[in-house]
Structure formats: C-alpha cells, structure tokens
C-alpha cells in the first residue's frame, strides 16, 4: 500500500537521538550512531519526530510501505520497556502510556481537593498510541482543546468514565488526526464516541474529522456531539 511514512537522511543525522524520544511508537532507534526506522509497521507517518531534529534530517514521503500495525507497536513497546528506563518507556518519558484510576478526594482538610477523572496519558491526539491498552473497549472522548478551559465541570460532565484525546481542528493537521483516529477505531473495540467542541464555527471541524475517521476505518459506533458555549455552558447535545 502507498502511505505517508518517515524518511531519515543518514548523511544529515548527527545521532543526537531527539527523534527517538519524540516517537511514542518506538519506530526510530539509533543504530551505529545514526537514527534508523526500526520497522515500517511501527511508523504511523504523522511525523511527531520532524520538529525535534536539529539537523533537518527527517521528512515524510508517500511511498509503498507496510501498513501501520498498532498491535505490533504495543508488542514492540512492551518488549522495549524493561530495558529502557525505570519509567518503563523506550521513548519520551512524557509520552509514556499510562492507565490511571480516577483520583479520590484528598485527606480531610479545610478545603478538600476535587476528585479528578483522568484515566489515560498522554491525552494529545498526536501522541496517543492506537495500541494503548486502555483504548480496548473504551468510551472515547474527543475534545477540542479549548473545551476543558471553558467548561468548569468538564471532569464530571464529560471526562468521567472515558478515555480522552484532545486536539485543535483549526490549528492542527486535520488529515493527520483522521489517520490517527482511523487507526484507533480499526485496532480497538471502541464502545462509544463523544465529541466535544466549542460553539465557534471553526471548532466543529473536530466532528467532521471524527466522522471521516470512522468512515475510513469502516466502523460505526454510538456517537454524541456536544457543543460548549464560550460562556461555559453546554449549548447543545445530539446523539446518533
């Protein structure tokens, strides 16, 4: 199949390793002092590593390549973790896959901390691995990244019980998001999808991105569209 995949110019590479830590899928490794693509099936082609290379040695190209395989990525990461670091991640520590239990209230005090509902890390859609174990059988929340700031009770009303992915449909690469979400839908039994976006027109693009991804993956799951107003309230909800 033809698809977008990372291309590394060995002549420009100085072996700094920044691209290795930037790749959440573990698709890049240093071999003989140079960055190398470990396997085509580990590379999602989204290019999270591009901006980390100080030498400009990494680009993307469209060519014949093995399909991206989320299951193979997860197996690869599991094999790499024991030898990587105490944090158990072969790439960037900030992108380490973590499954968390919702937080309970703090110890008795004058002002108790509110419980949190975050169940997964990372949350940025570019960094989310389609092979992350918490995606299997998940109720998925896809939120435009302004929503948690506008909706004061975001954790209680939308996040509770869901795995979250955030992104900006106006400023980010929409096609890259379609591809990443399609991989998530293809590789996991997603139970439901809630898409939350601001009332401003440009923000509704996250709905179209999600629908295109489901169509590309050939999946149809219960879908909830939530519109949040800039005044902090939920303006509308629609399910299909």
C-alpha positions in Angstrom: 0.0 0.0 0.0 1.1 3.6 -0.5 1.0 5.8 2.5 2.9 8.6 4.3 6.0 7.4 6.2 9.1 8.9 7.8 12.2 9.3 5.8 15.6 9.8 7.5 18.6 11.3 5.8 21.6 9.4 7.3 24.1 12.0 5.9 22.4 14.8 7.8 21.8 12.8 11.0 24.2 13.6 13.9 22.9 10.9 16.2 21.5 13.2 18.8 18.6 10.8 19.5 15.9 13.5 19.9 13.8 11.8 17.3 13.9 8.6 19.2 12.5 10.1 22.3 9.9 12.0 20.3 8.4 8.8 18.7 5.7 7.4 21.0 5.5 4.3 18.9 9.2 3.4 19.2 9.6 3.3 15.4 13.1 5.0 15.5 16.3 3.8 17.1 20.0 4.7 17.0 22.0 2.2 15.0 25.7 2.7 14.7 25.3 6.3 15.8 22.6 7.2 13.3 18.8 7.3 13.5 17.1 4.4 11.7 13.5 3.4 11.1 13.1 0.2 13.1 10.1 -1.1 11.1 7.6 0.5 8.7 4.8 -1.1 10.5 5.7 0.9 13.7 5.6 4.3 12.0 2.2 6.0 11.9 3.6 8.6 9.4 2.3 11.5 11.5 5.8 13.0 11.9 5.9 13.8 15.6 9.7 13.5 15.3 10.1 16.0 12.5 10.2 19.1 14.7 12.7 17.6 17.1 15.5 17.1 14.6 18.0 20.0 14.7 19.7 18.8 11.5 16.5 18.7 9.3 17.4 15.0 8.7 13.8 13.8 9.0 11.0 14.3 6.5 7.9 12.3 5.4 7.2 10.8 2.0 4.4 8.9 0.3 5.7 5.5 -0.9 4.9 1.8 -0.9 5.2 0.7 2.8 3.8 -1.9 5.2 0.6 -0.8 6.9 0.8 0.8 10.3 0.2 -2.0 12.9 -1.0 -0.8 16.3 -0.8 -4.3 17.8 2.8 -4.7 16.6 3.6 -1.3 18.1 2.2 -2.3 21.5 4.1 -5.6 21.5 7.3 -3.8 20.5 6.9 -1.2 23.3 6.2 -3.9 25.8 9.5 -5.7 24.8 11.5 -2.5 24.9 10.2 -1.1 28.3 12.1 -3.4 30.7 15.4 -2.4 29.1 14.6 1.3 28.6 14.4 3.2 31.9 12.9 3.0 35.4 9.9 4.8 34.0 9.4 1.8 31.6 9.3 3.7 28.3 11.7 3.5 25.4 10.8 6.9 24.0 10.0 10.3 25.5 9.0 9.9 29.2 6.3 12.5 28.8 4.6 10.2 26.2 4.8 7.0 28.3 1.5 5.1 28.1 -0.2 5.3 31.5 -3.6 3.9 32.6 -4.8 5.6 35.8 -7.6 5.2 38.2 -9.7 8.3 38.8 -8.4 10.3 41.8 -10.3 10.4 45.1 -10.6 13.3 47.4 -7.7 14.4 49.5 -7.3 13.7 53.2 -9.7 15.6 55.5 -8.8 19.3 55.5 -10.4 22.7 55.3 -10.6 22.6 51.5 -10.5 19.1 50.1 -9.2 18.6 46.5 -11.8 17.7 44.0 -11.5 14.2 42.5 -10.2 14.0 39.0 -11.4 11.8 36.2 -8.4 11.4 34.0 -7.9 7.8 33.1 -5.1 7.9 30.4 -1.9 9.5 29.4 -0.9 11.0 27.1 -4.0 12.9 26.1 -2.9 14.9 23.0 -4.1 13.1 19.9 -0.8 13.3 18.1 0.9 11.5 21.0 -1.9 8.9 21.6 -0.8 5.4 20.6 -3.5 3.4 18.8 -2.1 0.3 20.5 -2.5 1.7 24.1 -4.3 -1.0 26.2 -6.8 1.5 27.7 -8.4 2.0 24.3 -9.7 -1.5 24.0 -13.4 -1.4 24.9 -13.2 2.3 25.7 -15.8 5.0 25.7 -13.8 7.6 23.9 -14.0 11.4 24.4 -12.5 13.6 21.6 -12.4 17.1 22.8 -11.3 20.3 21.2 -8.5 21.7 23.4 -10.4 24.8 24.5 -13.3 22.8 25.9 -11.8 21.9 29.3 -11.0 25.6 29.9 -14.5 26.8 29.1 -16.5 24.0 30.8 -15.9 24.3 34.6 -17.3 20.9 35.4 -15.5 19.2 32.4 -14.3 16.3 34.6 -17.8 15.5 36.0 -19.9 16.1 32.9 -17.7 14.8 30.1 -14.5 13.1 31.2 -15.7 10.7 33.9 -15.5 7.1 32.7 -14.0 8.0 29.4 -10.6 7.9 27.7 -9.8 11.3 26.3 -8.0 12.7 23.3 -7.6 16.4 22.6 -6.7 18.5 19.6 -7.4 21.7 17.8 -9.2 21.3 14.4 -8.3 24.8 13.3 -4.5 24.9 14.1 -3.5 21.2 13.8 -3.2 18.9 10.8 -6.7 17.6 10.3 -5.7 14.8 7.9 -3.1 13.5 10.4 -5.9 13.4 13.0 -8.2 11.5 10.6 -5.4 8.9 10.1 -4.6 8.6 13.8 -8.3 8.2 14.8 -8.9 5.7 11.9 -6.1 3.6 13.3 -7.6 3.8 16.8 -11.1 2.8 15.5 -9.6 0.0 13.4 -7.4 -1.5 16.1 -9.8 -1.3 19.1 -13.4 -2.1 20.0 -14.5 1.4 20.8 -17.8 1.3 22.6 -18.9 4.9 22.1 -17.6 8.3 21.0 -18.3 11.7 22.5 -17.0 14.7 20.6 -16.9 18.0 22.5 -16.2 21.3 20.8 -16.7 25.0 21.2 -19.7 26.8 19.6 -17.4 28.8 17.2 -17.7 27.5 13.6 -14.0 26.6 13.2 -14.2 24.2 16.1 -16.9 22.0 14.6 -14.2 20.6 12.4 -13.4 18.0 15.1 -16.8 16.5 14.4 -16.0 16.0 10.7 -12.6 14.7 11.5 -14.0 12.0 13.8 -16.8 11.0 11.3 -14.2 10.8 8.5 -12.0 8.6 10.6 -14.9 6.2 11.5 -15.8 6.0 7.8 -12.2 5.3 6.8 -12.0 2.6 9.4 -15.3 1.1 8.4 -16.6 1.5 11.9 -19.9 2.9 13.2 -20.3 3.3 17.0 -22.8 5.3 19.1 -21.9 9.0 18.5 -22.6 12.0 20.8 -21.9 15.6 19.6 -21.6 18.2 22.5 -21.4 21.9 21.8 -19.9 24.1 24.6 -20.6 27.8 24.7 -17.8 30.4 25.3 -19.8 31.4 28.4 -19.1 28.0 29.9 -22.3 26.1 29.4 -23.3 23.2 27.2 -25.3 24.7 24.3 -26.5 21.6 22.6 -26.2 17.8 22.6 -27.0 15.4 19.8 -26.7 11.6 19.6 -26.9 9.2 16.7 
